[in-house]
């Protein structure tokens, strides 16, 4: 394994169901993640992105293939991998600060004072200083997402995975969440696999963009996103960004058409959006 590689996914296949009714979700899916890079995985709805995250996390076992973290096979869940999903996972009986500090306090690998100091700093970084003593029920959806990002980052996992963590937020809150996440990533430089269904979000965040096929899912393209960091919202108007977006849209459109033919409503929405895209974008 290359020293600059954290994750290797090799020939993963996964089916759900039994015998002749089994439905293939992943088929010969392979890729590698560079260490301390932010890789975004994007593909049509229902292509198996969440299943792939569950396999890497160790929650699902593949029917074929292998997953390795730093060269070691994944046999089940482990502390070296941390997954953030769409649903909130904050403990309702803990304050924002207590939620953020929970992981390292339980692990007891760092002095308590240092953990609380770092937790307070991260709470500040995500703009929740004034809400550090509030409970999740007292926070908006966007605030809860920010607290969860800080809680994930403080654990410093070998691999951090996020499965569409901003889905369901309104457009403005989602954009703010992207900026907070970029700020945290650029400060901590963890190895990250981020699943997204939004092309603008994907390119704004990514060092590398992995494009997944229609089901059964596999990686059909790997794009290096060479946009400057620190990554600022102004990059969304650059010619470089628009070229990356156009290239990715062409790939996703082809896969969405396959999903559309199979009856996917989400794919139909993408096809309509593609047809109505701005005429000013480069082709």
C-alpha positions as CSV (number, residue, x, y, z in Angstrom):
1,X,0.0,0.0,0.0
2,X,1.2,3.5,-0.8
3,X,2.2,5.5,2.3
4,X,-0.1,8.3,1.1
5,X,-3.1,6.0,0.9
6,X,-5.5,5.6,3.9
7,X,-8.3,3.6,2.4
8,X,-8.4,0.9,-0.2
9,X,-11.7,-0.4,-1.6
10,X,-11.0,-3.4,-3.9
11,X,-13.7,-5.1,-6.0
12,X,-16.6,-4.6,-3.6
13,X,-19.9,-6.2,-4.5
14,X,-23.0,-6.3,-2.5
15,X,-26.5,-7.7,-3.1
16,X,-29.7,-7.5,-1.0
17,X,-32.3,-10.2,-1.0
18,X,-32.1,-13.9,-1.5
19,X,-31.4,-16.2,-4.5
20,X,-32.9,-15.1,-7.8
21,X,-34.6,-12.1,-6.2
22,X,-31.3,-10.7,-4.8
23,X,-30.7,-7.1,-6.1
24,X,-27.2,-6.0,-6.9
25,X,-26.4,-2.7,-5.3
26,X,-22.6,-2.6,-5.7
27,X,-20.6,-4.4,-8.3
28,X,-16.8,-4.5,-8.6
29,X,-16.4,-1.1,-6.8
30,X,-12.8,-0.1,-6.4
31,X,-11.0,3.1,-5.4
32,X,-8.4,4.5,-2.9
33,X,-8.4,7.6,-0.7
34,X,-5.4,9.8,-0.4
35,X,-4.3,10.6,3.2
36,X,-5.4,14.0,4.5
37,X,-7.4,14.7,1.4
38,X,-11.1,15.5,1.1
39,X,-12.7,13.1,-1.3
40,X,-16.3,13.6,-2.4
41,X,-18.4,10.7,-3.7
42,X,-21.3,11.7,-6.0
43,X,-23.8,9.6,-8.0
44,X,-27.4,9.3,-9.0
45,X,-30.0,8.6,-6.3
46,X,-30.1,4.9,-5.3
47,X,-26.7,4.0,-6.8
48,X,-25.4,2.5,-3.6
49,X,-23.5,5.4,-2.0
50,X,-24.9,4.8,1.5
51,X,-24.4,1.0,1.2
52,X,-20.8,1.7,0.3
53,X,-20.4,3.9,3.4
54,X,-21.9,1.1,5.6
55,X,-19.5,-1.5,4.1
56,X,-16.5,0.8,4.8
57,X,-17.7,1.5,8.3
58,X,-18.0,-2.2,8.9
59,X,-21.8,-2.2,9.5
60,X,-22.4,-4.3,6.3
61,X,-20.3,-7.2,5.0
62,X,-19.6,-7.2,1.3
63,X,-20.4,-10.3,-0.8
64,X,-17.0,-10.0,-2.5
65,X,-14.0,-7.8,-2.4
66,X,-12.0,-6.2,0.4
67,X,-11.7,-2.9,2.4
68,X,-8.4,-2.0,4.0
69,X,-7.6,0.9,6.4
70,X,-3.8,1.6,6.4
71,X,-3.3,-1.8,4.9
72,X,-5.4,-3.7,7.5
73,X,-8.6,-5.5,6.5
74,X,-11.9,-4.1,7.8
75,X,-13.7,-6.9,9.6
76,X,-16.3,-4.8,11.4
77,X,-16.8,-1.4,13.1
78,X,-13.8,0.3,14.6
79,X,-12.6,3.5,16.3
80,X,-10.4,4.3,13.3
81,X,-13.5,5.1,11.3
82,X,-16.2,7.7,12.2
83,X,-19.4,8.1,10.2
84,X,-21.7,11.1,10.3
85,X,-25.2,10.4,8.9
86,X,-28.2,12.6,7.9
87,X,-30.0,12.0,11.2
88,X,-28.9,13.9,14.3
89,X,-26.9,11.9,16.8
90,X,-26.4,14.4,19.5
91,X,-27.2,13.2,23.0
92,X,-30.3,15.2,24.1
93,X,-29.3,15.2,27.8
94,X,-26.0,16.8,27.1
95,X,-25.1,20.4,26.3
96,X,-23.4,21.4,23.1
97,X,-20.0,21.5,24.8
98,X,-20.6,18.2,26.5
99,X,-21.6,16.5,23.3
100,X,-18.5,17.8,21.5
101,X,-16.2,16.6,24.3
102,X,-17.9,13.3,24.8
103,X,-15.7,11.0,22.6
104,X,-12.2,11.9,23.8
105,X,-13.5,12.1,27.4
106,X,-14.8,8.5,27.2
107,X,-11.6,7.3,25.5
108,X,-9.5,8.9,28.2
109,X,-6.5,9.2,25.9
110,X,-6.1,12.9,26.6
111,X,-6.2,15.0,29.8
112,X,-9.7,16.2,30.6
113,X,-8.6,19.8,30.8
114,X,-7.1,19.6,27.3
115,X,-10.2,17.9,25.9
116,X,-12.5,20.6,27.3
117,X,-10.2,23.3,26.1
118,X,-10.2,21.9,22.6
119,X,-14.0,21.3,22.6
120,X,-14.6,24.9,23.6
121,X,-12.3,26.1,20.8
122,X,-14.1,23.9,18.2
123,X,-17.5,25.1,19.4
124,X,-16.2,28.6,18.8
125,X,-14.9,27.7,15.3
126,X,-18.4,26.5,14.3
127,X,-20.0,29.6,15.6
128,X,-21.7,28.2,18.7
129,X,-19.9,29.9,21.5
130,X,-23.1,31.5,22.8
131,X,-24.8,28.1,22.6
132,X,-22.2,26.0,24.3
133,X,-24.5,25.4,27.4
134,X,-27.7,24.8,25.4
135,X,-29.2,21.4,24.8
136,X,-29.9,20.0,21.3
137,X,-33.6,20.7,21.6
138,X,-32.7,24.4,22.0
139,X,-30.7,24.4,18.8
140,X,-31.8,24.8,15.2
141,X,-31.2,22.1,12.7
142,X,-28.2,23.9,11.3
143,X,-26.7,24.5,14.7
144,X,-27.1,20.8,15.5
145,X,-25.2,19.9,12.4
146,X,-22.4,22.3,13.3
147,X,-22.2,20.7,16.8
148,X,-22.0,17.3,15.2
149,X,-19.2,18.3,12.9
150,X,-17.2,19.7,15.8
151,X,-17.9,16.4,17.8
152,X,-16.7,14.3,14.9
153,X,-13.5,16.4,14.2
154,X,-12.4,16.4,17.9
155,X,-12.1,12.6,17.7
156,X,-9.5,12.8,14.9
157,X,-10.4,9.4,13.3
158,X,-8.1,7.8,10.7
159,X,-11.0,8.1,8.3
160,X,-14.0,10.4,8.6
161,X,-17.1,9.6,6.5
162,X,-20.1,11.9,6.0
163,X,-23.2,10.6,4.3
164,X,-25.1,13.7,3.0
165,X,-24.9,15.4,6.4
166,X,-26.5,18.6,5.1
167,X,-29.4,17.0,3.3
168,X,-32.8,18.5,4.3
169,X,-31.4,21.9,5.3
170,X,-32.6,25.0,3.5
171,X,-30.3,26.4,0.8
172,X,-28.8,29.2,2.8
173,X,-28.2,27.0,5.9
174,X,-26.6,24.4,3.7
175,X,-24.2,26.9,2.1
176,X,-23.2,28.1,5.6
177,X,-22.7,24.5,6.7
178,X,-20.4,23.9,3.7
179,X,-18.3,26.9,4.7
180,X,-18.1,25.7,8.3
181,X,-17.1,22.2,7.2
182,X,-14.4,23.5,4.8
183,X,-13.0,25.6,7.7
184,X,-12.8,22.6,10.0
185,X,-11.3,20.4,7.3
186,X,-8.6,22.9,6.4
187,X,-7.7,23.3,10.0
188,X,-7.6,19.6,10.9
189,X,-6.7,18.0,7.6
190,X,-8.2,14.6,8.3
191,X,-8.8,12.0,5.6
192,X,-12.4,12.5,4.6
193,X,-14.9,10.7,2.4
194,X,-18.0,12.9,1.9
195,X,-21.1,11.7,0.1
196,X,-23.2,14.3,-1.7
197,X,-26.0,14.4,-4.2
198,X,-25.4,18.1,-5.0
199,X,-22.8,18.9,-7.7
200,X,-22.1,22.5,-6.4
201,X,-21.4,21.2,-2.9
202,X,-19.3,18.3,-4.2
203,X,-16.9,20.5,-6.2
204,X,-16.8,23.3,-3.6
205,X,-15.6,20.8,-1.0
206,X,-13.5,18.3,-2.9
207,X,-9.8,17.7,-3.5
208,X,-10.9,14.6,-5.4
209,X,-14.3,13.9,-6.9
210,X,-15.4,10.2,-7.4
211,X,-18.4,9.8,-9.7
212,X,-20.5,6.7,-9.2
213,X,-22.5,4.8,-11.8
214,X,-26.2,3.9,-11.8
215,X,-27.0,0.8,-9.8
216,X,-25.2,-1.5,-9.3
217,X,-22.7,1.2,-8.2
218,X,-19.1,1.4,-9.2
219,X,-16.6,4.2,-9.7
220,X,-16.6,5.4,-13.3
221,X,-14.5,8.6,-12.9
222,X,-12.0,10.1,-10.6
223,X,-11.5,13.9,-11.0
224,X,-8.8,16.0,-9.3
225,X,-10.3,19.3,-8.2
226,X,-7.4,21.7,-8.3
227,X,-9.0,24.8,-6.8
228,X,-7.1,26.9,-4.3
229,X,-7.3,26.5,-0.5
230,X,-8.5,28.0,1.7
231,X,-11.6,27.4,-0.3
232,X,-13.9,30.5,-0.4
233,X,-17.4,30.8,-1.8
234,X,-16.0,33.2,-4.5
235,X,-14.5,30.1,-6.2
236,X,-18.0,29.2,-7.3
237,X,-17.9,31.9,-9.9
238,X,-14.4,31.0,-11.3
239,X,-14.0,29.6,-14.8
240,X,-12.0,26.6,-13.3
241,X,-15.0,25.7,-11.1
242,X,-17.4,26.0,-14.0
243,X,-15.3,23.7,-16.2
244,X,-15.2,21.1,-13.4
245,X,-19.0,21.4,-13.0
246,X,-19.6,20.9,-16.7
247,X,-17.4,17.8,-16.9
248,X,-19.0,16.3,-13.8
249,X,-22.5,17.1,-15.1
250,X,-21.9,15.3,-18.3
251,X,-20.9,12.1,-16.5
252,X,-23.8,12.4,-14.0
253,X,-26.3,13.1,-16.7
254,X,-25.5,9.9,-18.5
255,X,-25.9,7.9,-15.3
256,X,-29.1,9.7,-14.3
257,X,-30.6,8.9,-17.7
258,X,-30.1,5.2,-16.9
259,X,-31.7,5.6,-13.5
260,X,-34.5,7.6,-15.1
261,X,-35.1,4.7,-17.5
262,X,-35.4,2.5,-14.5
263,X,-38.1,4.7,-13.0
264,X,-36.1,6.9,-10.5
265,X,-38.0,10.1,-9.6
266,X,-34.9,11.7,-8.2
267,X,-33.1,10.9,-11.5
268,X,-36.0,12.5,-13.4
269,X,-35.6,15.7,-11.4
270,X,-31.9,15.7,-12.2
271,X,-32.5,15.2,-15.9
272,X,-35.0,18.2,-15.9
273,X,-32.4,20.3,-14.0
274,X,-29.7,19.4,-16.5
275,X,-31.9,20.4,-19.4
276,X,-32.6,23.8,-17.8
277,X,-29.0,24.5,-16.7
278,X,-27.5,28.0,-17.4
279,X,-26.7,28.5,-21.0
280,X,-23.6,30.5,-19.9
281,X,-21.8,27.5,-18.5
282,X,-19.0,26.0,-20.5
283,X,-19.6,22.8,-22.3
